[in-house]
Amino acid sequence: MAVWRCSLCGFEQENRCKPRKCPNCGGKDSFAKKEAEGEAKTNKKKAI
């Protein structure tokens, strides 16, 4: 599952699909996928 973060209020939600509306502030289409710390580091190392 992915972690999605609201760009308006910072609310984080774990879900498979991108939420349409933030349950905290009511913002529509305000969610962006939050990268895991380990994923960002491993993606950079794979480029050879």
Secondary structure, DSSP 8 states (H G I E B T S, - for coil): -EEEEETTT--EEEESS--SB-TTT--BS-EEEE--HHHHHHHHHH--
